[in-house]
Amino acid sequence: MSKSRRSRRLKGRSGRRLLGGMAAALAMAVAGSGTAAAAAPQADAADLQEVLFVGNNWDGTADVIKSTGDFAKIGRINVIPDKNERLREIYLNPIRLAYFLGIRETVGEGHDQFVDDMYTTPDGTAVVVSRPSFADVVSIDLATGRVKWRFPVSGYRSDHMAVSPDGRRVAVSASTSNTVHVLDIETGRELGSFKTGDKPHENIFSRDGRYLWNMSIGEVNTDLDDPIWDWTKGDRRITVADTSTFQVVKVIDMRQRLDAFGHRNVSDAVRPAVFTPDESKLYFQVSFFNGFYEYDVATDKITRVKTLPENPQTSKDRRDWVNDSRHHGLAMSPDGTKLCVAGTMDDYATVVDRATLQEGPLVTASKPYWATVSGDGTACIVSESGSDQVTAIDFATGRKLVSVPVGDHPQRVRLGHVPAGWTGPSGG
């Protein structure tokens, strides 16, 4: 079966398969554990090299590639060294097992979700990873490949993260408990938390680190995808919290703003989003839409919309679109003049001029699922979850530079740091 067919949503069969999967899983014998606390020598900032981490969601690995140039692979990390221990805990808890199998059959598209997001610590000695199927966040020692600390999130699934501008705090969405946890990135200690709308997803720290924006996307696993059933998707909103008190200071309901803009039949589930460098504008994608919106922060209004081309080969049935996505992945050039868009279900990526909203060439890509910026700021990097590679696109020309093979189902791509000369954990 082709990968594109494998990755179609399995929502209609999930209930029947859960019962059989639970019985099979409970009968499985699991032994051994890869969890161990390990201390690594502190790296001097001058001895660090900037890299890109690519999270291979279905593999449970992260490939580390160069952040510029040819983006060649440097090393790989196993982010589930404690897999056996985690599975043993899950199989012995019927409620956790039901959620574990539910994640596999819905948002996981038939696969376990082992890595969603990742950031390195400021000293470059560890990478902190959210693991949806294990409902936790772990710190993996880059020297040994072992778990340094683990934080179980509230509820049964962890999701998108964000790191504070100083690199010392990491926020993670706990998607089944409608909570965002903020952790000390070195120790895993919880510093605070706040409540959100249904199914918190994207997190963005403000430039000064004072505020944290969370976007909740609601229910994405049902077949009620026609606009007339939009009300069944839950409470979707942007929640802005103060990072010193963890009090909610603002709630933005994009339903009201979209209605005022004349787009009443468009979903208000805000997906990937990005601020301009001065934080005056927010650009965001929503469920089911091939394009993005521009939101003016000061006036609290949607000011522009960009509709991007549809691929004629894309299914017209919304139930075939992965987790209610149409386009999922948005990045901005450091100077704020260009936007890079991952046209997920339309199988392309493109660079859009922010002033004119004119798109550049449509670069063919297989189910691109994320977009970020290269270390030198000259290229957009998209993860092609359908072909297991990442592709660099030149911001200046909008044309493809290079593609690099990675692991199974790459999603999030993040800049980070590792010790100079690092090629992988000593035990890996």
C-alpha positions, 0 to 999 in steps of 0.5 A, spaced: 500 500 500 502 506 498 504 511 503 499 516 501 493 511 502 496 509 509 496 516 511 488 517 510 484 518 516 481 511 519 476 515 523 470 510 521 474 504 523 477 506 530 471 504 535 471 497 532 479 496 532 480 499 539 477 493 543 481 488 539 487 492 540 486 493 547 485 485 548 491 484 544 495 489 547 493 487 554 496 480 552 503 483 550 509 481 555 513 487 556 520 487 559 526 491 560 527 499 560 531 504 557 530 509 562 536 512 566 538 518 569 545 521 566 549 527 568 553 530 562 559 535 562 556 542 561 558 545 554 561 552 553 557 556 548 563 557 544 563 549 543 556 549 540 554 548 533 547 550 530 543 544 527 536 542 525 532 537 529 527 533 525 522 529 529 520 523 526 513 522 529 512 514 527 519 512 528 520 515 535 527 518 533 530 525 531 534 526 525 539 532 526 542 535 520 546 542 518 542 548 519 545 551 513 548 549 506 547 542 504 543 540 510 547 534 511 545 529 516 549 529 522 546 524 527 540 521 530 537 520 537 532 515 539 527 519 543 523 513 546 529 509 550 524 508 555 519 505 550 518 498 554 517 501 561 512 506 558 508 501 554 508 496 561 505 502 565 500 503 559 498 496 558 497 495 566 492 501 566 485 500 562 484 507 561 491 509 559 491 504 554 484 506 551 487 513 550 494 510 547 490 506 542 485 511 540 491 516 539 494 510 534 487 510 530 485 517 530 490 523 530 496 517 529 493 515 522 494 508 524 501 509 528 503 511 535 505 518 535 512 518 539 515 525 537 511 531 536 516 537 538 523 538 541 528 543 543 535 543 546 537 546 552 541 552 552 547 549 554 546 544 548 547 538 552 540 535 552 534 535 547 527 536 550 521 532 547 514 532 547 511 524 546 504 524 544 502 517 545 506 517 552 503 523 554 509 526 557 515 530 556 522 528 556 529 530 556 534 526 552 542 527 554 545 528 547 551 524 550 548 518 552 542 518 549 538 516 556 532 520 559 535 525 564 528 527 566 520 526 565 514 530 566 507 526 565 502 531 562 495 532 565 491 528 561 493 523 556 496 526 550 502 531 549 502 536 543 506 542 541 511 546 545 514 552 545 521 555 548 521 562 551 526 567 548 531 566 554 531 558 552 530 556 560 522 555 559 518 550 555 511 550 554 507 544 552 500 543 550 496 537 554 491 536 549 486 532 552 486 536 559 485 543 555 492 545 559 498 548 558 504 546 562 510 551 563 516 547 565 524 549 567 527 546 561 533 544 565 530 540 571 523 538 568 520 542 574 513 545 573 513 552 573 506 554 572 500 552 568 493 555 565 487 552 562 485 553 554 480 552 549 478 545 547 485 541 544 490 546 545 495 546 540 500 551 537 504 555 543 508 562 541 512 566 546 512 573 545 518 576 543 520 579 551 517 572 554 512 576 558 506 572 554 504 566 552 499 565 546 496 558 545 491 556 540 486 551 541 483 547 535 478 543 538 476 536 535 479 534 529 478 526 529 470 526 527 467 525 521 463 531 522 467 536 517 461 539 513 461 546 515 454 545 518 457 541 523 462 546 525 459 547 532 460 540 534 468 541 534 468 544 541 471 551 544 476 553 539 480 560 541 486 563 542 488 564 550 494 569 552 497 568 559 502 572 563 508 567 564 510 570 571 503 569 574 500 564 569 493 568 569 489 568 563 490 576 560 486 575 554 481 570 550 480 571 542 475 568 539 476 568 531 469 566 530 467 573 531 473 576 527 472 571 521 464 573 521 466 580 521 470 579 516 465 576 512 467 569 512 462 565 516 463 558 513 470 558 515 473 554 521 475 558 527 480 553 529 487 556 528 493 552 526 500 554 525 501 561 526 507 566 526 508 573 528 511 579 524 518 581 527 514 587 531 509 583 533 504 587 530 501 582 525 499 575 526 498 570 520 495 564 521 492 557 518 485 554 520 482 547 519 480 546 512 482 552 508 488 552 503 491 559 505 492 563 511 489 570 514 492 576 517 490 579 524 492 586 526 493 585 534 492 593 535 485 593 532 483 586 534 481 585 527 482 580 521 485 585 515 487 580 509 486 573 507 490 569 502 487 563 498 492 559 495 491 554 489 488 548 490 491 541 487 486 538 482 488 531 485 486 533 492 480 529 494 474 534 495 472 530 501 474 533 507 474 527 511 480 525 507 484 530 510 489 529 515 486 531 522 482 537 519 488 540 516 488 543 509 494 547 509 499 546 516 505 549 516 507 557 516 514 560 517 516 567 516 523 570 513 527 574 519 526 580 515 518 579 515 518 580 508 516 573 506 511 567 508 513 560 507 507 556 507 506 548 507 500 546 503 499 539 506 493 536 503 495 540 496 502 537 496 506 543 495 510 549 499 510 556 496 513 562 499 509 568 499 510 576 499 507 579 505 506 586 502 502 583 496 500 576 498 503 574 491 505 566 492 511 564 488 513 557 485 509 551 487 514 547 490 512 539 489 512 536 496 509 530 499 504 532 505 508 537 507 507 538 515 511 543 518 515 550 516 521 553 519 527 557 518 534 555 516 539 557 521 542 563 516 535 565 515 535 565 507 531 558 506 525 555 509 525 548 511 519 544 510 518 537 513 515 532 507 511 527 512 509 523 505 516 522 503 520 522 509 524 528 507 525 535 509 526 540 503 529 547 503 526 552 499 530 559 498 526 565 500 529 570 495 527 566 489 521 561 492 525 555 489 527 548 491 534 548 494 535 541 496 531 535 499 534 530 505 532 524 507 530 523 514 526 518 518 518 515 518 513 521 518 517 527 519 513 533 522 516 538 527 523 541 525 526 546 530 533 549 530 537 547 536 544 546 538 549 540 540 556 540 542 561 541 536 563 535 533 557 531 535 555 525 531 550 522 536 549 519 543 555 514 545 550 509 546 546 510 540 
